[in-house]
Amino acid sequence: MRDPFPQHAHGPRPQGLTLPRIGLYAFLVVAALFFLLPAYVMLITSFKSMDEIRSAQIFALPQVLDWSAWSTAWSSACAGVNCNGVSVGFWNSVKITVPATILSVLLGAVTGYALSFWRPPGSRLLFAAITIGGFIPLQIFLFPMVRGTAALGLYNSLAGIVLVHVIFGLPLTTLLFRNYYASIPVELFKAARVDGAGFWRIFFSLMLPLSLPMLIVAGLMQMTGIWNDFLLGLVFAGRDNLPMTVQLNNIVTTTTGQREYNVHMAATVLTALVPLVAYFVSGRWFVRGITAGSVKG
């Protein structure tokens, strides 16, 4: 009997460089340069002195690595009359991002779980409304949200900006978890019901441990969106809770004194450092979670 799975299967050899493949490689190189060149310029400029920057050799490497711009950007760069650097905004962003990410991911997981397995009356309509709400520009909701948080006494407060991020992040996290749970065999859920497990027991003991890839995906997406947010932080956070992006903007747009481009570039890199590190550390899990959630819709 012929082996249906031969160890040495023969097939057509991979083609060499063809015109479509050359075009694809050219596009990838151009796309990579489009994103990497600005990052390269920002990084090397942050290590240059102002005299070296004025020589207008934007792509040249710094003659001497000067870390003074980084320390200035972190602790003493001026935003108007306040010269505290981006360190204050960094810790404000941490206090906003951590609870907002955790709450939005957990609420999205519970909502997606309920819409996937329990399906209360009107669940399809509710899921459609949540999904549609995620595609509406958030600028439309700014005034109602300002009035709502003011009525609750949360406007210009840390709790208020966290609540706003949780509300705006719920459509995305619900969509992610609902699609992910749709790929889990319903027999697992039914077996747990037969064993007498209720809503929360099934969620915490069965669904949540199975959701690790999607927890990483949703957490990364929420963390990145909240950390990089500017508009909501500017409107809802209040003067004492301004996130790092708003602090960076205030430093860059300050017109008193000379413009210290090396300090501005160092502050920009510091602001973008947390999302970059997060994606580099957990990029493999992010890809796994995205592909795992695309099995069923």
C-alpha positions as CSV (number, residue, x, y, z in Angstrom):
1,M,0.0,0.0,0.0
2,R,1.3,3.4,-1.0
3,D,2.2,5.7,1.9
4,P,-0.2,8.6,1.7
5,F,2.2,10.8,3.7
6,P,5.7,10.2,2.1
7,Q,8.6,11.5,4.1
8,H,10.2,13.1,1.1
9,A,7.4,14.8,-0.8
10,H,8.4,16.3,-4.2
11,G,6.9,19.5,-5.4
12,P,7.8,22.5,-7.5
13,R,10.9,24.2,-6.4
14,P,10.5,27.8,-5.1
15,Q,10.9,30.3,-7.8
16,G,13.7,32.8,-7.9
17,L,13.4,36.5,-7.9
18,T,10.4,37.4,-10.0
19,L,9.0,40.8,-10.9
20,P,6.1,40.6,-8.4
21,R,8.5,39.4,-5.6
22,I,10.9,42.3,-6.4
23,G,8.0,44.7,-6.2
24,L,6.9,43.3,-2.9
25,Y,10.4,43.6,-1.4
26,A,10.8,47.1,-2.7
27,F,7.5,48.1,-1.1
28,L,8.5,46.5,2.3
29,V,11.8,48.3,2.2
30,V,10.2,51.7,1.5
31,A,7.5,51.1,4.2
32,A,10.2,50.2,6.7
33,L,12.3,53.3,5.9
34,F,9.1,55.4,6.1
35,F,8.7,54.4,9.8
36,L,12.3,53.9,10.8
37,L,13.9,57.1,9.5
38,P,11.9,59.4,11.8
39,A,12.7,57.2,14.8
40,Y,16.4,57.2,13.8
41,V,16.4,61.0,13.5
42,M,14.7,61.4,16.8
43,L,17.1,59.0,18.6
44,I,20.3,60.5,17.3
45,T,19.1,64.1,17.7
46,S,18.5,63.4,21.4
47,F,22.2,62.6,21.9
48,K,23.5,65.7,20.1
49,S,24.3,69.1,21.5
50,M,22.5,72.2,20.2
51,D,25.6,73.4,18.4
52,E,25.8,70.0,16.6
53,I,22.1,70.2,15.7
54,R,22.5,73.7,14.2
55,S,25.1,72.3,11.8
56,A,22.0,70.9,9.9
57,Q,23.5,67.4,9.4
58,I,20.2,65.7,10.4
59,F,21.2,62.1,9.5
60,A,24.8,62.3,10.9
61,L,25.6,60.3,14.0
62,P,26.5,62.4,17.1
63,Q,30.2,63.1,17.6
64,V,29.8,62.4,21.3
65,L,26.9,60.7,23.1
66,D,25.4,63.4,25.3
67,W,22.9,62.1,27.8
68,S,22.1,65.6,29.3
69,A,19.1,66.1,27.1
70,W,17.5,62.9,28.5
71,S,18.0,63.9,32.1
72,T,16.6,67.4,31.3
73,A,13.6,65.9,29.4
74,W,12.8,63.6,32.3
75,S,13.2,65.9,35.3
76,S,13.6,69.6,34.4
77,A,12.2,70.5,30.9
78,C,9.8,73.4,31.1
79,A,6.2,73.4,30.2
80,G,5.4,77.1,30.6
81,V,6.5,78.1,34.1
82,N,6.6,74.5,35.4
83,C,10.0,72.8,34.9
84,N,9.3,69.3,36.1
85,G,10.0,67.4,32.8
86,V,7.9,64.5,31.7
87,S,8.4,62.5,34.9
88,V,5.2,63.9,36.4
89,G,3.2,63.0,33.3
90,F,4.8,59.6,33.3
91,W,3.4,58.7,36.7
92,N,0.1,60.3,35.9
93,S,-0.1,58.0,32.8
94,V,0.7,55.0,34.9
95,K,-2.0,55.9,37.4
96,I,-4.5,56.3,34.5
97,T,-3.4,53.4,32.3
98,V,-3.1,50.5,34.8
99,P,-6.6,50.7,36.3
100,A,-8.3,51.7,33.1
101,T,-6.7,48.8,31.2
102,I,-7.5,46.2,33.9
103,L,-11.1,47.3,34.2
104,S,-11.9,47.6,30.5
105,V,-10.3,44.2,29.8
106,L,-12.2,42.4,32.6
107,L,-15.5,44.1,31.8
108,G,-15.0,43.3,28.1
109,A,-14.3,39.7,29.0
110,V,-17.4,39.3,31.1
111,T,-19.6,41.0,28.5
112,G,-18.2,38.9,25.7
113,Y,-18.6,35.7,27.8
114,A,-22.2,36.6,28.5
115,L,-23.0,37.4,24.9
116,S,-21.4,34.2,23.7
117,F,-22.7,31.5,26.0
118,W,-25.6,32.9,28.2
119,R,-27.2,35.1,25.5
120,P,-29.7,37.0,27.5
121,P,-32.8,38.4,25.7
122,G,-31.8,41.0,23.2
123,S,-28.2,39.9,23.3
124,R,-27.8,40.3,19.5
125,L,-29.2,43.8,19.6
126,L,-27.0,44.7,22.5
127,F,-23.9,43.3,20.8
128,A,-24.8,45.3,17.6
129,A,-25.2,48.5,19.6
130,I,-21.9,48.0,21.4
131,T,-20.1,47.3,18.1
132,I,-21.6,50.3,16.4
133,G,-20.7,52.5,19.3
134,G,-17.1,51.6,18.9
135,F,-17.1,52.9,15.3
136,I,-18.6,56.3,16.2
137,P,-15.9,59.0,16.6
138,L,-15.3,59.8,20.2
139,Q,-15.4,63.5,19.6
140,I,-19.2,63.2,19.2
141,F,-19.4,62.0,22.8
142,L,-17.2,64.6,24.4
143,F,-19.8,67.1,25.5
144,P,-22.3,64.5,26.9
145,M,-19.4,62.8,28.7
146,V,-18.3,66.2,30.1
147,R,-21.8,66.8,31.4
148,G,-22.1,63.3,32.7
149,T,-18.8,63.2,34.6
150,A,-19.5,66.7,36.0
151,A,-22.9,65.6,37.3
152,L,-21.2,62.6,39.0
153,G,-18.5,64.9,40.5
154,L,-15.8,63.1,38.6
155,Y,-14.8,65.8,36.0
156,N,-11.1,66.8,36.1
157,S,-10.3,63.9,38.4
158,L,-8.3,60.7,38.2
159,A,-11.4,58.6,38.7
160,G,-13.1,60.5,35.9
161,I,-10.5,60.0,33.2
162,V,-10.2,56.3,34.2
163,L,-14.0,55.9,33.9
164,V,-14.0,57.6,30.5
165,H,-11.3,55.3,29.1
166,V,-13.1,52.2,30.4
167,I,-16.3,53.3,28.7
168,F,-14.6,54.1,25.4
169,G,-12.6,50.8,25.5
170,L,-15.5,48.5,26.2
171,P,-16.8,48.1,22.6
172,L,-13.3,47.0,21.4
173,T,-12.7,44.5,24.3
174,T,-16.2,43.1,24.1
175,L,-15.8,42.5,20.3
176,L,-12.5,40.8,20.8
177,F,-13.6,38.5,23.6
178,R,-17.0,37.7,22.0
179,N,-15.2,36.5,18.8
180,Y,-12.6,34.6,20.9
181,Y,-15.2,32.8,23.0
182,A,-17.1,31.9,19.8
183,S,-14.1,29.7,18.9
184,I,-14.3,27.7,22.2
185,P,-16.3,24.5,22.0
186,V,-19.7,25.0,23.6
187,E,-19.5,21.5,25.0
188,L,-17.0,22.7,27.7
189,F,-19.6,25.3,28.8
190,K,-22.4,22.7,28.8
191,A,-20.3,20.2,30.8
192,A,-19.6,22.9,33.5
193,R,-23.4,23.7,33.6
194,V,-24.1,20.0,34.1
195,D,-21.6,19.9,37.0
196,G,-23.6,22.7,38.7
197,A,-21.3,25.6,38.0
198,G,-22.9,29.0,37.7
199,F,-22.2,32.2,35.8
200,W,-19.2,33.4,37.8
201,R,-17.7,30.0,38.6
202,I,-17.6,29.1,34.9
203,F,-16.1,32.5,34.0
204,F,-13.3,32.5,36.6
205,S,-12.5,28.7,36.6
206,L,-13.0,27.9,33.0
207,M,-13.2,30.8,30.6
208,L,-10.7,33.2,32.1
209,P,-7.8,30.6,32.2
210,L,-8.6,29.8,28.5
211,S,-8.5,33.5,27.6
212,L,-4.8,34.2,28.2
213,P,-3.9,34.9,24.6
214,M,-6.9,37.3,24.2
215,L,-6.2,38.9,27.6
216,I,-2.7,39.8,26.3
217,V,-4.1,41.1,23.0
218,A,-6.8,43.2,24.6
219,G,-4.5,44.4,27.3
220,L,-1.9,45.5,24.9
221,M,-4.4,47.3,22.6
222,Q,-6.0,49.1,25.5
223,M,-2.7,49.9,27.2
224,T,-1.3,51.4,24.0
225,G,-4.5,53.4,23.2
226,I,-4.8,54.8,26.7
227,W,-1.1,55.6,27.0
228,N,-0.9,57.4,23.7
229,D,-4.2,59.2,24.2
230,F,-4.1,63.0,24.1
231,L,-7.6,64.3,23.6
232,L,-9.4,62.5,26.5
233,G,-6.5,63.2,28.9
234,L,-6.6,66.9,27.9
235,V,-10.4,67.2,28.4
236,F,-11.1,65.0,31.4
237,A,-7.9,64.5,33.5
238,G,-7.6,67.9,35.1
239,R,-4.5,70.0,35.6
240,D,-3.1,67.7,38.4
241,N,-3.5,64.5,36.4
242,L,-2.3,65.4,32.9
243,P,-0.9,62.3,31.1
244,M,2.5,62.1,29.5
245,T,1.3,62.9,26.0
246,V,-0.2,66.2,27.2
247,Q,2.9,67.0,29.2
248,L,5.0,66.3,26.1
249,N,2.9,68.7,24.0
250,N,3.2,71.4,26.6
251,I,7.0,71.1,26.7
252,V,7.3,71.1,22.9
253,T,5.0,74.1,22.4
254,T,6.6,76.2,25.1
255,T,7.8,79.4,23.5
256,T,9.9,80.8,26.3
257,G,13.7,80.6,25.7
258,Q,15.3,78.8,22.8
259,R,13.9,75.6,21.4
260,E,16.0,72.7,22.7
261,Y,15.4,70.1,20.0
262,N,17.5,67.5,21.6
263,V,15.4,67.7,24.8
264,H,12.2,67.6,22.7
265,M,13.4,64.5,20.9
266,A,14.4,62.8,24.1
267,A,11.0,63.6,25.7
268,T,9.3,62.1,22.7
269,V,11.3,58.9,22.8
270,L,10.6,58.6,26.6
271,T,6.9,59.0,25.9
272,A,6.8,56.3,23.3
273,L,9.1,53.9,25.2
274,V,6.5,52.1,27.3
275,P,4.3,50.9,24.4
276,L,7.4,49.9,22.4
277,V,8.8,47.8,25.2
278,A,5.4,46.2,25.8
279,Y,5.1,45.2,22.1
280,F,8.6,43.9,21.9
281,V,8.3,41.8,25.1
282,S,4.9,40.3,24.3
283,G,4.8,40.5,20.5
284,R,4.7,36.7,20.0
285,W,1.7,36.4,22.4
286,F,0.0,39.3,20.6
287,V,0.1,37.5,17.2
288,R,-1.1,34.3,18.8
289,G,-4.0,35.9,20.4
290,I,-5.0,37.8,17.2
291,T,-4.9,34.5,15.2
292,A,-6.8,32.6,17.9
293,G,-9.6,35.1,17.9
294,S,-10.0,35.0,14.1
295,V,-11.3,31.4,13.9
296,K,-14.9,32.3,14.2
297,G,-16.8,35.5,14.0
